[in-house]
Amino acid sequence: MTELARIEADYLIETPLDPQATAEAMAGEQSSGTFVAVPGETPELKARAAARVESIRPLATLAQPSLPVARATAAGPWRQAHVTLSWPLHNIGPSLPNLLSAVAGNLWELRQLTGLRLLDIRLPAVFAETYGGPKFGVSGTRRLAGVEGRPLVGTIVKPSIGLSATETADLVATLCAADIDFIKDDELQSDGAYCRFDDRVAAVMRVVNDHADRSGKKVMFAFNLTGDLDEMRQRHDTVLAHGGTCVMASLNSVGLVGLIELARHTQLPIHAHRNGWGVLTRHPSLGWDYQAWHKIWRLAGADHMHVNGIDNKFSDSNETVIAAAKACLTPLAAEMPCIAMPVFSSGQSAATVAKTYAALGSVDLIFAAGGGILAHPDGPSAGVRELRSAWDRAIASGAR
């Protein structure tokens, strides 16, 4: 391979040592080096394969480490810095699984570090040429859902688990009559004995197709097909055969290769759920920023990506939520549009609509309210109407 392009990754690091020396140790650990010199690591090999420290920007100095230190390398103070590393593309080629090994491998285990967070990655265009990204994204989702000029208003099947296939279909009938745009399985609902996947698809799509025949509108239902790879392919085919228009997978459950292979197989949008995300991001000095993490899954083929919601029930700040949604709607590069539709959920209702639009400045999103629709005091139809009206007012007022 003669390609000279490089992969870049930005990190927040924290160390009691010299940040420059620590960054160089990181670069060595994740490319040609090791903790002692070995005979084969020649200058020629380093020039060909070594990672480089591209920049270091000092940040805060702390009196205490952010993370517990079992085997301290030095006493404090602990210095934080923004570090950019780069790798030759020809080390790994355009491979997302091997990219993870390079930019997010053993680094979190280095004794020199008392904090490490992967902030962002920048990739050569050949990654998009190799993986392609979302097949449907915003425009394809809108086409299948028949919704333009406003968000898709949706909900989640609740109770999350415990309903039978028939009971799920009955709820879907109620929601279709309420003129909803989008419904999704909860991530806990898969293929349990009380609600088998195939039975649920058949029952739900009978209702969805009947409603479409009467009204001309096919409600998009995201069926959770999370499972082994062969199971996911078969479940996708079942949804497609029944006229379904969306499937859902839990990213952290199926893994990167699982999503890549599902995306290569699918003829439907993939609604990508991020359950388990908190363990990767909750500590501000550890794990991943969404900016870096979501790029991997967008390239792998996720069409919809969860970002939490304004004033949500979880730990994300409103600023973090909006930054994640804007990241989904931002091309990775001129050669890599790969736009994914952000999904707002968790505690959403008509009360959060204006704040969402004002902060995001776009109607390209799925706005999923569980209790805000299903637990509305005047019923689901009133809940959907209230959300639609709230979005109409926000858009008309240009509240940005």
HELIX and SHEET records of a PDB file:
HELIX    1   1 PRO A   19  GLU A   29  1                                  11    
HELIX    2   2 PRO A   43  ALA A   49  1                                   7    
HELIX    3   3 LEU A   89  ASN A   91  5                                   3    
HELIX    4   4 LEU A   96  VAL A  103  1                                   8    
HELIX    5   5 ASN A  106  GLU A  109  5                                   4    
HELIX    6   6 VAL A  126  TYR A  131  1                                   6    
HELIX    7   7 GLY A  137  ALA A  145  1                                   9    
HELIX    8   8 ALA A  165  ALA A  177  1                                  13    
HELIX    9   9 PHE A  197  SER A  215  1                                  19    
HELIX   10  10 LEU A  229  ALA A  241  1                                  13    
HELIX   11  11 LEU A  251  HIS A  265  1                                  15    
HELIX   12  12 GLY A  278  THR A  281  1                                   4    
HELIX   13  13 TYR A  290  ALA A  300  1                                  11    
HELIX   14  14 ASN A  318  CYS A  328  1                                  11    
HELIX   15  15 ALA A  350  THR A  352  5                                   3    
HELIX   16  16 VAL A  353  LEU A  360  1                                   8    
HELIX   17  17 GLY A  371  LEU A  374  1                                   4    
HELIX   18  18 PRO A  380  SER A  397  1                                  18    
SHEET    1   A 5 ARG A  52  LEU A  62  0                                        
SHEET    2   A 5 TRP A  78  PRO A  88 -1                                        
SHEET    3   A 5 ARG A   6  THR A  15 -1                                        
SHEET    4   A 5 GLY A 115  ARG A 122 -1                                        
SHEET    5   A 5 LEU A 286  TRP A 288  1                                        
SHEET    1   B 9 LEU A 152  ILE A 156  0                                        
SHEET    2   B 9 PHE A 182  LYS A 184  1                                        
SHEET    3   B 9 MET A 220  ASN A 224  1                                        
SHEET    4   B 9 VAL A 247  SER A 250  1                                        
SHEET    5   B 9 ILE A 270  HIS A 273  1                                        
SHEET    6   B 9 HIS A 304  ASN A 308  1                                        
SHEET    7   B 9 MET A 341  PHE A 344  1                                        
SHEET    8   B 9 ILE A 366  ALA A 368  1                                        
SHEET    9   B 9 LEU A 152  ILE A 156  1                                        
END                                                                             
